[in-house]
Amino acid sequence: MISWLSTFLSNRQQRVKIADVMSDWLILRGGIPQGSWLGPLIFLMLIDDLKLPLLTHKYVDDITVSEILAHDEDGRMQSAFDEIEAWSATNYMNINCKKTKETILGPLSKRQPLPLLISDHNVEQVTSYMLSWTWVIC
């Protein structure tokens, strides 16, 4: 299986076409073909060892972390983000800070906790977001 997967991912080439002009073929040094059914599976295998103390959902190529807080409780989200950042650096995986969002629901939104940081960048707070889920009920 590893040999087959390695063959599938090795020596991949790409080129660019703009109007009628075609670039030379270049060998890719990394990545998985977009739209491949293997992409999400490989991503989930790569992040399987990412264990966090908060509720974590791993889906396709995203991770969603959530926590439920009492009114007087301080959140642990920043420490979870710090763990994700350390894990991603160790595993050579980049975090897209522009796609990372924070949503606060309920009364805590009136208390305005400190902004979350990833790589010294503030995580954008949004009032809504969309997650894609597929539910399988047996």
C-alpha positions as CSV (number, residue, x, y, z in Angstrom):
1,M,0.0,0.0,0.0
2,I,2.8,2.4,0.9
3,S,4.6,1.6,-2.4
4,W,1.4,2.2,-4.4
5,L,0.7,5.5,-2.6
6,S,4.4,6.6,-3.1
7,T,4.1,5.8,-6.8
8,F,0.9,7.8,-7.0
9,L,2.5,10.9,-5.4
10,S,6.0,10.7,-6.8
11,N,7.3,12.5,-9.9
12,R,4.0,14.4,-10.5
13,Q,4.3,17.1,-13.1
14,Q,2.4,20.3,-13.9
15,R,2.5,23.1,-16.4
16,V,0.5,26.4,-16.9
17,K,-1.4,27.5,-19.9
18,I,-2.2,31.2,-20.4
19,A,-4.1,31.9,-23.6
20,D,-2.2,29.9,-26.3
21,V,1.1,29.8,-24.4
22,M,2.1,26.7,-22.5
23,S,4.9,26.6,-19.9
24,D,7.4,23.8,-19.6
25,W,6.6,20.8,-17.4
26,L,7.9,21.1,-13.9
27,I,8.1,18.2,-11.3
28,L,6.2,18.9,-8.2
29,R,8.0,18.5,-4.9
30,G,4.9,18.0,-2.7
31,G,1.2,18.1,-2.5
32,I,-1.7,15.9,-3.5
33,P,-3.7,16.4,-6.6
34,Q,-6.7,18.6,-5.9
35,G,-10.0,16.8,-6.2
36,S,-8.4,13.4,-5.5
37,W,-10.3,11.2,-3.2
38,L,-7.0,10.4,-1.6
39,G,-6.4,14.0,-0.5
40,P,-8.8,14.0,2.5
41,L,-7.9,10.5,3.5
42,I,-4.2,11.3,3.5
43,F,-4.8,14.5,5.5
44,L,-6.8,12.6,8.1
45,M,-4.0,10.0,8.4
46,L,-1.4,12.8,8.8
47,I,-3.3,14.6,11.5
48,D,-4.4,11.5,13.4
49,D,-1.9,12.0,16.1
50,L,-3.0,15.6,16.8
51,K,-4.6,15.2,20.2
52,L,-6.1,18.3,22.0
53,P,-7.7,18.7,25.4
54,L,-10.8,20.3,23.7
55,L,-13.5,18.9,21.5
56,T,-11.9,18.4,18.1
57,H,-13.6,17.7,14.8
58,K,-11.4,16.6,11.9
59,Y,-13.1,16.7,8.5
60,V,-11.6,16.5,5.0
61,D,-8.8,19.1,5.3
62,D,-10.0,21.2,8.3
63,I,-9.9,21.0,12.0
64,T,-12.6,22.6,14.2
65,V,-11.9,23.0,17.9
66,S,-14.6,24.0,20.4
67,E,-15.2,24.3,24.1
68,I,-18.1,24.9,26.4
69,L,-17.5,27.4,29.2
70,A,-19.3,28.3,32.4
71,H,-20.0,32.0,32.8
72,D,-17.0,32.6,35.1
73,E,-14.6,30.1,33.5
74,D,-11.6,31.1,31.5
75,G,-11.1,29.4,28.1
76,R,-8.4,27.1,27.1
77,M,-8.6,27.8,23.4
78,Q,-5.3,29.8,23.2
79,S,-3.4,26.9,24.8
80,A,-5.1,24.6,22.2
81,F,-4.0,26.9,19.4
82,D,-0.5,26.9,20.8
83,E,-0.5,23.1,20.8
84,I,-1.8,23.1,17.2
85,E,0.9,25.6,16.2
86,A,3.7,23.5,17.8
87,W,2.3,20.3,16.3
88,S,2.1,21.8,12.8
89,A,5.7,23.1,13.0
90,T,6.9,19.7,14.1
91,N,5.0,18.0,11.2
92,Y,5.8,20.5,8.5
93,M,2.2,21.6,8.0
94,N,1.3,25.2,7.6
95,I,-1.7,26.8,9.2
96,N,-3.6,29.2,7.0
97,C,-4.1,32.1,9.4
98,K,-6.4,33.9,7.0
99,K,-8.8,30.9,7.0
100,T,-8.7,30.5,10.8
101,K,-11.8,32.0,12.5
102,E,-13.2,32.3,16.0
103,T,-16.9,32.4,16.8
104,I,-18.2,33.0,20.3
105,L,-21.8,32.0,21.0
106,G,-24.0,32.8,23.9
107,P,-23.5,35.2,26.9
108,L,-19.7,34.9,26.7
109,S,-19.8,37.1,23.6
110,K,-20.7,40.0,25.9
111,R,-17.5,39.5,28.0
112,Q,-15.1,39.8,25.0
113,P,-12.2,37.5,25.9
114,L,-8.7,38.2,24.7
115,P,-8.1,37.7,21.0
116,L,-6.7,34.3,19.9
117,L,-3.3,34.3,18.3
118,I,-1.7,32.1,15.7
119,S,1.9,32.9,14.6
120,D,1.6,36.3,16.3
121,H,-1.5,37.1,14.1
122,N,-4.9,37.8,15.7
123,V,-7.5,35.2,14.7
124,E,-10.5,37.0,13.1
125,Q,-13.7,36.9,15.2
126,V,-16.8,36.3,13.1
127,T,-20.5,36.1,14.0
128,S,-21.2,33.1,11.7
129,Y,-19.4,30.4,9.9
130,M,-20.2,27.3,7.8
131,L,-19.0,23.8,8.4
132,S,-19.7,21.0,6.0
133,W,-20.8,17.8,7.7
134,T,-21.8,14.4,6.4
135,W,-23.8,12.5,9.0
136,V,-24.1,8.7,8.8
137,I,-26.8,7.3,10.9
138,C,-26.8,3.5,11.5
